[in-house]
Amino acid sequence: MPQITEAKPTAGLYAPENRLNEHEAAKYLKRPVSTLRHWRVKGGGPDYLKVGRRIEYLIPHLDKFLTGALRSSTSDLGQAA
Protein backbone atom coordinates (compact mmCIF):
# COMPACT_ATOMS: atom_id res chain seq x y z
CA MET A 1 0.00 0.00 0.00
CA PRO A 2 1.47 3.43 -0.92
CA GLN A 3 2.46 5.62 1.97
CA ILE A 4 0.66 8.96 2.18
CA THR A 5 2.99 11.86 2.92
CA GLU A 6 2.08 15.36 3.95
CA ALA A 7 2.44 18.07 1.36
CA LYS A 8 5.46 20.27 1.81
CA PRO A 9 4.67 23.85 2.78
CA THR A 10 4.78 26.28 -0.11
CA ALA A 11 7.96 28.31 -0.08
CA GLY A 12 9.14 31.30 -1.98
CA LEU A 13 7.75 34.54 -3.29
CA TYR A 14 4.25 33.19 -4.02
CA ALA A 15 3.83 31.43 -0.67
CA PRO A 16 0.50 32.19 1.03
CA GLU A 17 2.26 34.00 3.87
CA ASN A 18 3.66 36.51 1.31
CA ARG A 19 0.25 37.39 -0.17
CA LEU A 20 -2.29 39.96 0.99
CA ASN A 21 -5.78 40.67 -0.30
CA GLU A 22 -6.58 44.25 -1.33
CA HIS A 23 -7.92 45.22 2.11
CA GLU A 24 -4.82 43.88 3.86
CA ALA A 25 -2.58 45.56 1.29
CA ALA A 26 -4.37 48.89 1.75
CA LYS A 27 -3.82 48.63 5.49
CA TYR A 28 -0.15 47.70 4.92
CA LEU A 29 0.33 50.80 2.72
CA LYS A 30 -1.90 52.98 4.94
CA ARG A 31 -4.03 53.93 1.94
CA PRO A 32 -7.75 53.48 1.22
CA VAL A 33 -8.79 50.43 -0.80
CA SER A 34 -10.18 52.85 -3.39
CA THR A 35 -6.64 54.14 -4.00
CA LEU A 36 -5.39 50.63 -4.78
CA ARG A 37 -8.35 50.13 -7.12
CA HIS A 38 -7.58 53.45 -8.85
CA TRP A 39 -3.92 52.46 -9.26
CA ARG A 40 -4.95 49.13 -10.81
CA VAL A 41 -7.03 50.95 -13.43
CA LYS A 42 -4.73 53.91 -14.13
CA GLY A 43 -1.33 52.44 -13.22
CA GLY A 44 1.30 53.81 -10.90
CA GLY A 45 0.67 51.46 -8.00
CA PRO A 46 2.33 48.27 -6.82
CA ASP A 47 2.30 45.11 -8.93
CA TYR A 48 -0.49 42.68 -8.10
CA LEU A 49 -1.71 39.19 -8.90
CA LYS A 50 -5.08 38.49 -10.47
CA VAL A 51 -6.17 34.88 -10.43
CA GLY A 52 -9.74 34.63 -11.62
CA ARG A 53 -11.58 37.38 -9.75
CA ARG A 54 -9.19 37.39 -6.79
CA ILE A 55 -6.69 40.25 -6.41
CA GLU A 56 -3.62 39.69 -4.26
CA TYR A 57 -0.49 41.68 -3.53
CA LEU A 58 2.89 40.19 -2.72
CA ILE A 59 4.49 41.74 0.36
CA PRO A 60 7.92 42.01 -1.32
CA HIS A 61 6.29 43.97 -4.17
CA LEU A 62 4.57 46.30 -1.69
CA ASP A 63 7.93 46.87 -0.01
CA LYS A 64 9.53 47.57 -3.42
CA PHE A 65 6.75 50.08 -4.16
CA LEU A 66 7.39 51.84 -0.85
CA THR A 67 11.15 51.87 -1.47
CA GLY A 68 10.49 53.55 -4.82
CA ALA A 69 8.67 56.33 -2.97
CA LEU A 70 11.73 57.25 -0.89
CA ARG A 71 12.99 60.78 -1.45
CA SER A 72 15.95 62.66 0.02
CA SER A 73 14.58 66.17 -0.60
CA THR A 74 11.59 67.98 -2.09
CA SER A 75 13.53 68.43 -5.35
CA ASP A 76 14.25 64.68 -5.59
CA LEU A 77 11.98 63.37 -8.37
CA GLY A 78 12.91 59.74 -7.82
CA GLN A 79 13.81 57.30 -10.55
CA ALA A 80 12.52 57.93 -14.06
CA ALA A 81 9.64 55.65 -15.02
C-alpha positions as CSV (number, residue, x, y, z in Angstrom):
1,M,0.0,0.0,0.0
2,P,1.5,3.4,-0.9
3,Q,2.5,5.6,2.0
4,I,0.7,9.0,2.2
5,T,3.0,11.9,2.9
6,E,2.1,15.4,4.0
7,A,2.4,18.1,1.4
8,K,5.5,20.3,1.8
9,P,4.7,23.9,2.8
10,T,4.8,26.3,-0.1
11,A,8.0,28.3,-0.1
12,G,9.1,31.3,-2.0
13,L,7.7,34.5,-3.3
14,Y,4.3,33.2,-4.0
15,A,3.8,31.4,-0.7
16,P,0.5,32.2,1.0
17,E,2.3,34.0,3.9
18,N,3.7,36.5,1.3
19,R,0.3,37.4,-0.2
20,L,-2.3,40.0,1.0
21,N,-5.8,40.7,-0.3
22,E,-6.6,44.3,-1.3
23,H,-7.9,45.2,2.1
24,E,-4.8,43.9,3.9
25,A,-2.6,45.6,1.3
26,A,-4.4,48.9,1.8
27,K,-3.8,48.6,5.5
28,Y,-0.2,47.7,4.9
29,L,0.3,50.8,2.7
30,K,-1.9,53.0,4.9
31,R,-4.0,53.9,1.9
32,P,-7.7,53.5,1.2
33,V,-8.8,50.4,-0.8
34,S,-10.2,52.8,-3.4
35,T,-6.6,54.1,-4.0
36,L,-5.4,50.6,-4.8
37,R,-8.3,50.1,-7.1
38,H,-7.6,53.4,-8.9
39,W,-3.9,52.5,-9.3
40,R,-4.9,49.1,-10.8
41,V,-7.0,51.0,-13.4
42,K,-4.7,53.9,-14.1
43,G,-1.3,52.4,-13.2
44,G,1.3,53.8,-10.9
45,G,0.7,51.5,-8.0
46,P,2.3,48.3,-6.8
47,D,2.3,45.1,-8.9
48,Y,-0.5,42.7,-8.1
49,L,-1.7,39.2,-8.9
50,K,-5.1,38.5,-10.5
51,V,-6.2,34.9,-10.4
52,G,-9.7,34.6,-11.6
53,R,-11.6,37.4,-9.7
54,R,-9.2,37.4,-6.8
55,I,-6.7,40.2,-6.4
56,E,-3.6,39.7,-4.3
57,Y,-0.5,41.7,-3.5
58,L,2.9,40.2,-2.7
59,I,4.5,41.7,0.4
60,P,7.9,42.0,-1.3
61,H,6.3,44.0,-4.2
62,L,4.6,46.3,-1.7
63,D,7.9,46.9,0.0
64,K,9.5,47.6,-3.4
65,F,6.8,50.1,-4.2
66,L,7.4,51.8,-0.8
67,T,11.1,51.9,-1.5
68,G,10.5,53.6,-4.8
69,A,8.7,56.3,-3.0
70,L,11.7,57.3,-0.9
71,R,13.0,60.8,-1.5
72,S,16.0,62.7,0.0
73,S,14.6,66.2,-0.6
74,T,11.6,68.0,-2.1
75,S,13.5,68.4,-5.3
76,D,14.3,64.7,-5.6
77,L,12.0,63.4,-8.4
78,G,12.9,59.7,-7.8
79,Q,13.8,57.3,-10.6
80,A,12.5,57.9,-14.1
81,A,9.6,55.7,-15.0
